[in-house]
Amino acid sequence: MTKPNVTILGAGIIGLATASLLLERGCSVTIIDKEGPAAGASQGNAGGIAWTDVAPLASPGIWKDAIGWLMDPLGPLTVRPAYALAILPWMLRFMAASSPARVKASTKAIAALNASALPAWERVWALTGTHNQVHRNGCLEVFDNVAKFERNKAGWAEQKAHGIKIDLLSSGELLDLEPDLSPTVVGGAFVPGWAQMDDPKKLCLSIAGWLEAKGAVFDRRTLATVSAEGEGARLTFTDGKTQSCEKLIIACGAWSKPFAAQLGDKVPLDTERGYNITIPSPGISLKHFMMLPGHGFAVSQLETGLRLGGAVEFGGLDLDPNWKRVDAMISRARTIFPKLDASEGKRWMGFRPSLPDSLPVIDRSSASPSILYGFGHAHHGLTQAATTAEALSALVFNEEPSLDLTPFSAGRF
């Protein structure tokens, strides 16, 4: 068949990974993004390829913690008062997605998507020459609360049921692996299958450089509207200029919702605002990526420094950042790492595109089979980028993806 011309809206990791596969298959590729590569959430994540995660955020167990968190404006999960009414419909869907039957279905879908995540990345890393940016030291999950440690064992059992290796560790075993941990830690687990990038922004920029060298075009303009046109799509920019495209992929993360709506697909996408700080001289040294589930954030040693990041704040795209949340994260981190020095560091806040059932949208639009969606990956954008790219590439060529995309339908809501 004739190789199609493909326009991708969004230069984050989803768009970049998809562009690399399409370019390799002979497509002409244009990537539209008002700020260029890795300007959004793709630059500020913790850098983990968390393919071993199978649990959705919506689950019966989360409400045991979430009610308390919601009452704490600096807690791991909170809603800004000014955004409470706006997020209410999303929260009602989130509650519905927390039923045992819905959680079981979401877990099955996430496990299937993530099972192909690392092999898909292996292919993209090899293709783009970025394989030397990945490390495979595994991930530690660390607890300083006995009750939360015991409760998390059900989640580890679920992961084991999906064939994921989990090694439970005592506090002494954790300290042997990471001497800078506080002796107050009570236990945790080692997940050897994890992989981690040197730096997520570096990965994005490296892939973008490879794309440009291979002939991809980056178009830094702001899109206003999208509509179906014949067998393709018509784009209208904020300067009034228009452009037709043969194939269009909407992969602009938290900014995808209005474009899907213009095409007749009302997807309940909202944003989880994530905060982090990257500390160049933290006074501690970590050998492993580390999750602190009881506190709602991660700690990762990147090429640029130690990054503390995570938590969930529902506040939309327009409210100013609440940097006190970073201060709170540092305070909690010091209970785990007493020697942590966070006197200097770069603070950041970004927008995770999130759907109530923790599943992304990977689908054709209802307006045209030539307009595709790849957005809503929430905490797993980096993890799921390459396997999403493979599915989208198959759809561009009218092939049957190896992954069943039914759970990721735009019309499931």
GIGICOR-V107186 format. One record per residue. SS is DSSP state (alpha for helix, beta for strand, coil for the rest). PHI is phi in degrees with one decimal (none if undefined). BURIAL is I if it has 16 or more other C-alpha atoms within 10 Angstrom, else O. Layout:
ss->{SS:SS}
phi->{PHI:PHI}
burial->{BURIAL:BURIAL}
//
This chain:
ss->{coil:coil:coil:coil:beta:beta:beta:beta:beta:coil:coil:coil:alpha:alpha:alpha:alpha:alpha:alpha:alpha:alpha:alpha:alpha:alpha:alpha:coil:coil:coil:beta:beta:beta:beta:beta:coil:coil:coil:coil:coil:coil:coil:coil:alpha:alpha:alpha:coil:coil:coil:coil:beta:beta:coil:coil:coil:coil:coil:coil:coil:coil:coil:coil:coil:coil:alpha:alpha:alpha:alpha:alpha:alpha:alpha:alpha:alpha:coil:coil:coil:coil:coil:coil:beta:beta:beta:coil:alpha:alpha:alpha:alpha:alpha:alpha:alpha:alpha:alpha:alpha:alpha:alpha:alpha:alpha:alpha:alpha:coil:coil:coil:alpha:alpha:alpha:alpha:alpha:alpha:alpha:alpha:alpha:alpha:alpha:alpha:alpha:alpha:alpha:alpha:coil:alpha:alpha:alpha:alpha:alpha:alpha:alpha:alpha:alpha:alpha:alpha:alpha:coil:coil:alpha:alpha:alpha:beta:beta:coil:coil:coil:beta:beta:beta:beta:beta:coil:coil:alpha:alpha:alpha:alpha:alpha:alpha:coil:alpha:alpha:alpha:alpha:alpha:alpha:alpha:alpha:alpha:coil:coil:coil:coil:coil:beta:beta:beta:beta:alpha:alpha:alpha:alpha:alpha:alpha:alpha:coil:coil:coil:coil:coil:coil:coil:coil:coil:beta:beta:beta:beta:beta:coil:coil:coil:beta:beta:beta:coil:coil:alpha:alpha:alpha:alpha:alpha:alpha:alpha:alpha:alpha:alpha:alpha:alpha:alpha:alpha:coil:coil:coil:beta:beta:beta:coil:coil:coil:beta:beta:beta:beta:beta:beta:beta:coil:coil:beta:beta:beta:beta:beta:beta:coil:coil:coil:coil:beta:beta:beta:beta:coil:beta:beta:beta:beta:coil:coil:alpha:alpha:alpha:coil:alpha:alpha:alpha:alpha:alpha:alpha:coil:coil:coil:coil:coil:coil:coil:beta:beta:beta:beta:beta:beta:beta:beta:beta:beta:coil:coil:coil:coil:coil:coil:coil:coil:coil:beta:beta:beta:beta:coil:coil:coil:coil:beta:beta:beta:beta:beta:beta:coil:coil:beta:beta:beta:beta:beta:beta:beta:beta:beta:beta:coil:coil:coil:coil:coil:coil:coil:coil:coil:alpha:alpha:alpha:alpha:alpha:alpha:alpha:alpha:alpha:alpha:alpha:alpha:alpha:coil:coil:coil:coil:coil:coil:coil:coil:coil:beta:beta:beta:beta:beta:beta:beta:beta:beta:coil:coil:coil:coil:coil:coil:beta:beta:beta:beta:coil:coil:coil:coil:coil:coil:beta:beta:beta:beta:beta:coil:coil:alpha:alpha:alpha:alpha:alpha:alpha:alpha:alpha:alpha:alpha:alpha:alpha:alpha:alpha:alpha:alpha:alpha:alpha:alpha:coil:coil:coil:coil:coil:coil:coil:coil:coil:alpha:alpha:alpha:coil:alpha:alpha:alpha:coil}
phi->{none:-66.2:-72.9:-75.4:-89.2:-119.7:-108.9:-114.9:-94.5:123.6:-108.1:-82.6:-66.7:-65.5:-63.0:-68.1:-63.4:-64.3:-60.1:-64.1:-69.8:-68.1:-63.7:-64.4:-87.5:97.3:-75.0:-86.7:-126.7:-120.5:-114.8:-101.8:-156.7:-64.5:-115.4:93.7:-61.8:57.3:-84.9:-109.4:-61.6:-65.6:-90.2:-113.6:-78.3:-80.4:92.5:-91.4:-94.6:-89.7:-67.2:-79.0:-74.3:-127.8:-87.5:-72.5:-62.9:-75.4:-157.6:-55.3:-71.1:-66.1:-68.9:-64.8:-99.6:-65.0:-60.6:-67.1:-62.4:-63.7:-81.1:-108.1:-63.2:-113.5:-78.6:-63.6:-141.7:-149.5:-120.0:-66.3:-52.7:-68.8:-114.1:-60.1:-68.3:-65.9:-87.5:-56.4:-59.0:-62.6:-63.3:-65.5:-67.5:-62.6:-62.4:-63.2:-73.7:-90.2:-68.4:-54.5:-66.2:-67.4:-63.8:-60.8:-66.3:-64.9:-61.1:-61.0:-68.4:-63.7:-60.7:-66.9:-65.8:-75.4:-61.6:-97.4:-66.3:-70.3:-58.7:-64.5:-65.0:-55.5:-69.6:-70.4:-60.7:-64.8:-63.7:-95.5:71.4:-106.5:-63.8:-82.4:-99.4:-111.8:-125.6:-129.0:-93.5:80.0:-130.9:-102.4:-109.1:-121.8:-126.5:-119.0:-137.0:-62.8:-61.9:-69.2:-62.1:-65.2:-64.8:-73.0:-62.1:-64.8:-65.2:-65.0:-63.0:-63.1:-62.9:-62.0:-63.8:-96.6:81.5:-94.3:-77.7:-133.5:-113.9:-72.3:-128.4:-82.0:-61.5:-64.8:-66.2:-63.2:-66.3:-64.7:-77.9:-134.7:-61.9:-81.4:-69.9:-72.2:-66.4:-81.7:-64.5:-106.0:157.4:176.1:-150.5:-113.7:-113.3:-69.6:-76.2:-63.1:-127.4:-142.2:-88.7:-54.6:-165.4:-63.5:-67.6:-60.3:-60.0:-59.9:-67.4:-66.5:-65.7:-61.0:-63.6:-62.9:-61.0:-61.6:-64.3:-91.5:108.6:-67.7:-111.1:-102.9:-116.6:-92.9:-135.0:-102.0:-84.8:-102.6:-142.1:-128.9:-146.8:-74.5:-144.4:58.8:-97.2:-134.4:-142.7:-119.8:-108.4:-120.6:-96.4:-65.5:-86.3:90.5:-75.0:-122.9:-153.7:-96.7:-141.7:-73.6:-129.0:-130.5:-119.0:-94.1:-140.3:-104.7:55.4:-63.9:-98.1:-81.0:-56.1:-63.9:-70.0:-63.2:-64.0:-62.3:-97.6:92.6:-112.7:-88.4:-96.3:-78.6:-83.5:-136.0:-122.2:-97.4:-79.1:-105.3:-118.1:-153.4:-138.0:-112.0:-109.7:-69.0:-130.9:-81.7:79.7:-135.3:-133.5:-109.1:-99.8:-133.5:-60.1:-135.2:-104.6:-117.1:-59.6:-68.3:-112.9:80.9:-147.9:-118.7:-131.0:-137.1:-89.6:-103.2:-61.5:-92.7:140.0:-83.7:-107.9:-103.5:-157.2:144.4:64.3:-133.0:-128.1:-91.4:-150.3:71.3:-97.2:-110.9:-69.0:-65.4:-62.6:-105.8:-70.1:-62.9:-65.7:-68.3:-58.7:-65.0:-65.3:-62.4:-59.8:-68.8:-63.1:-69.1:-72.8:-96.2:-125.2:-59.0:-91.9:-61.8:-112.7:-110.5:-67.8:-129.3:177.7:-99.4:-93.0:-151.9:-136.7:-139.5:-115.6:-86.8:-78.5:-126.7:-115.7:-58.8:-97.0:66.7:-109.4:-74.0:-100.1:-131.3:-166.9:-86.0:-71.9:-75.3:-80.9:-163.8:-67.6:-88.3:-112.8:-114.8:-118.2:-149.7:-152.8:91.5:-83.7:51.7:-79.3:-119.8:-60.4:-66.0:-58.4:-95.7:-62.8:-70.7:-72.1:-64.0:-60.2:-64.9:-65.0:-65.6:-60.8:-62.2:-64.9:-58.0:-94.2:56.8:-100.3:-85.0:-62.4:-68.3:-96.4:-69.4:-90.7:-54.1:-65.8:-105.6:-65.3:-68.6:-93.3:-69.4:-91.0}
burial->{O:O:O:I:I:I:I:I:I:I:I:I:I:I:I:I:I:I:I:I:I:I:I:O:O:O:I:I:I:I:I:I:I:I:O:I:I:I:I:I:I:I:I:I:I:I:I:I:I:I:I:I:I:I:I:I:I:I:I:O:O:O:O:O:O:O:O:O:I:I:O:O:I:I:I:I:I:I:I:I:O:O:O:O:O:O:I:O:O:I:I:O:I:I:I:I:I:I:O:O:O:I:I:O:O:I:I:I:I:I:I:I:I:I:I:I:I:I:O:I:I:O:I:I:I:O:O:I:O:I:I:O:I:I:I:O:I:I:I:I:I:I:I:I:O:O:O:O:I:O:O:I:O:O:O:I:O:O:I:O:O:I:O:I:O:I:O:O:I:O:I:O:O:I:I:O:O:I:I:I:I:I:I:O:I:I:I:I:I:I:I:I:I:I:I:I:I:I:I:I:I:I:I:I:I:I:I:I:O:I:I:O:O:O:O:I:I:I:I:O:O:O:I:O:I:I:I:I:O:O:O:I:I:I:I:I:O:O:O:O:O:O:O:I:I:I:I:I:I:I:I:I:I:I:I:I:I:I:I:I:O:O:I:O:I:O:I:I:I:I:I:I:I:I:I:I:I:I:I:I:I:I:O:I:O:I:O:I:I:I:I:I:I:I:I:O:I:I:I:I:I:I:O:O:I:I:I:I:I:I:I:I:I:I:I:I:O:O:O:O:I:O:O:O:I:I:I:O:I:I:O:O:I:O:I:I:I:O:O:I:I:I:O:O:I:O:I:I:I:I:I:I:I:I:I:I:I:I:I:I:I:I:I:I:I:I:I:I:I:I:I:I:I:I:I:I:I:I:I:I:I:I:I:I:I:I:I:I:I:I:I:I:I:I:I:I:O:O:O:O:O:O:O:O:I:O:I:I:I:I:I:O:O}
//
